[in-house]
Amino acid sequence: MQRLQFLSRKADRPRPWYLDVNRLGIATVEMLGTIAALFVYFFVRGGRPDDIESSLTRGLQIIDFEKRLGIFTEVHWQEVFLQYDLLMAIANQVYAWGHYPVLAAIGTWLAIKNPSRFRFVRNVMLLSGLVGIAAYWLLPTAPPRLIHLSGIDFGFVDTVHGSADVVYMQPAPFVNDFAALPSFHFGWIALASAAIWVNTSNPFLRALAVAMSVVMWWAIVVTGNHFFFDMVAGGLVVAVCWVAVAYLDRIGVSARLTEMVRAGAARLLPPLTAFVRSRVGRLRSHLANAVAYAPARARDRSRSLDTRLRRGGSA
């Protein structure tokens, strides 16, 4: 009897995450919804017309503010590391590929591990994104790498966007060169670090989480892409949004908003599915007709060509 009970307990173990179809399905839906929301975010951010004059003025104001605090040392950081090609190559790749791919990997891990925790972090990201969009439209700011356009060259070098050795894939509609304040290139990596820290007690993973933010801070500075002020602002926006989302969760607002989104999606899904099916059906019909009539059309074109050639020859 004891043997049978032991076997029964073993059989009741939950399946590993990679065999749990329900969990993987939930994670997929959560990730796809997040990607769609971020697509809108980047499109709206990139749609801001360039205001070069005010952006440069604001960048110079940040330099002046940092000088007053005695922390305007970004250009000196860059000067030190520009002497080492290998370190600069690492910094460039960290800036280009250590952001969105890392966020996607951590988001996928968290969505599978605990969808409710993923939703919390996702909501912090989206709320901070709304704050960012408002800042990018109302307070466009030039990054260090473009500050020379003001006529004052502090010595910053654009080692990422100005290098043929760095592949920085960002579609043109998403590009906004003057969306430097706040810096979510740092702020969202800091958010990812916090997400790892609070969702695991593994000391190795927690050390990795801290290292992610430290290395990204270094890479951003030495590549000339943000001021210290920009990155601190990005971190503060994320921290405030973290507290705000936690409060909204506590009073039940997040749950109600989630239900509203789900209800809206449930209403939109049937007509959207019908529309997609009708388009696919038409496409299949066109393809079938094209394939069916292709030989006849080819024969007609051949006969027409022969006729024109005969007429030309007889003339």
Helices and strands as residue ranges (DSSP letters): H 2-11, G 17-19, H 21-46, H 52-69, H 74-81, H 85-97, H 100-113, H 115-138, G 144-150, G 172-174, H 184-199, H 203-222, H 228-250, H 253-314
